[in-house]
Amino acid sequence: MAETNNHRKLRFHILRYNPAQPGDEPRIQTYELEEAPGMTLFIALTELREKLDPSLQFDFVCRAGICGSCGMMINGRPSLACRTVTKDLEADISLAPLPVFELIGDLSVNTGKWMRGMSETLETWVHMPETQRDLKRIEEAMDPALAEEIYELDRCIECGCCVSSCGTARMREDFVGAVGLNKIARFRLDPRDKRTDADFYELVGDDNGVFGCMSLLACHDVCPKNLPLQTQIAFLRRKMVTTGIS
Amino acid sequence: MESSQNVIAGVGLADRPRKSRWPARMDLAQSLTGLVLGLFMWGHMFFVSSILLGKDAMWSITKLFEGYFFFDKAYPGMVSVIVGGIFLFVIVHAFLAMRKFPANYTQYRTFIGHRRLMAHEDTTLWWVQAITGFLLFFIAAAHLYQMLMHPGDIGPYESADRVWSGRWWPLYLVALFAVELHGGIGLYRLCVKWGWFEGKDANASRKRLKVLKWALTVFFVVLGLATLAAYMKIGYEHRDRVGERYTPAWVVPNPMEKAK
């Protein structure tokens, strides 16, 4: 079928600010661009940078919703630019960097710094007795259903959308967010990790952890990977309460 | 190096100072008190709305709680005991829920901006819950203190006089919306918070829960408005005889007299 040439004129209202540039003030800058068939926000931003403003900063790596680099506020909600198709949006599109994370410039934020801090706080790696850490030894086979269950939670790409959408994380900077709680749920499932619920309680059994979650569920609703965050946080809450009161 | 190796191996985790168990207890207590209060408020609405079935029906419900049908005389003090228990639950629930409120102006501004920007239903519902909860600090305290100290002043004429001649109706009108919104959202949030009724498809269950939540909220608000209107009408008609107690014609002798 022949495509029509009646493409919309898109207007991008982008928050511009470079904290590294002395004297720079936050402002909204508007750019116009003709919509192309199948255009994603990533394609549009690349075109904007190539044709209109080479100083525009934003992040991307994979362009396929795998790396999580291009997370940004799209019309007020966190999402991945590479997975957002412009035809699903109005002609006026507002873009802003993800809140909570350190701003690098324009739409680019340092999610890695936050994620590393969270990982160190929650010790998000497999804990096993030293005697079992023989790298030459063949790992014990895992039940495929269990492996699938762990993989389901391990699909998190640490894009930061859940953290930016969370009212608690916005108000309380030490809150570990859905990404952190999901990681604890993931390692709790892993039979190689020998930590008990009492050990996990030491990590998330307070208001910075699972008991700080106010069940606003924006994390669940915006997760670009459709992770079962609501279910996992509820599960973790039940386990941590049982541990806490026993 | 050795220290980091130990951390990786999980050595010494058990030797650390244990984290307080109070956050778990407080989280559970907040939910339990909220559950009891939410369900109680639905029951309470049914009891007070018995006026829509007639004065005798409301009188019978009142006397049921005063033990009249069990002991053959009315003990309004029994109502005070129930009210005292509910008051205690309200205090504990409010104290625990307060932890989640924005703690300062910066947090308040941040949340307000975040809510507007996100336009996310459950985030907005939490804000409604926080505001109505704050209102209820004052409304519930005033109402419960009155009930605690004057448990015998509940009845078709007694309540209607309080509503109309005592000018309690503005407070009850605000209370109706505050309670039904707060309780409905709270019970819905309890379900998603603890994973109740989740089934295999959490998203579908959540949608159903939300529809049910709104249906119940609308039902109880409409029932509450009709009930308040009924008390206001009775109170208005009875404004010249304030203080007169209602006793059905079929009740002989008067249970309050008998109690003496």
Interface residues (C-beta under 8 A of the other chain):
Chain A: M73 G76 R77 P99 E123 W125 H127 M128 P129 E130 R133 S165 G167 R170 M171 R172 K194 R195 A198 D199 Y201 E202 G205 D206 D207 F211 C213 M214 S215 L216 L217 A218 D221 P228 Q230 T231 A234 F235 R237 R238 M240 V241 T243 G244 I245
Chain B: Q5 V7 I8 A9 G10 V11 L13 A14 R16 R18 K19 S20 R21 P23 A24 R25 M26 D27 L28 R99 K100 P102 A103 Q107 T110 F111 H114 R115 L117 M118 A119 H120 D122 T123 W126 R189 V192 K193 W194 G195 E198 A202 R206
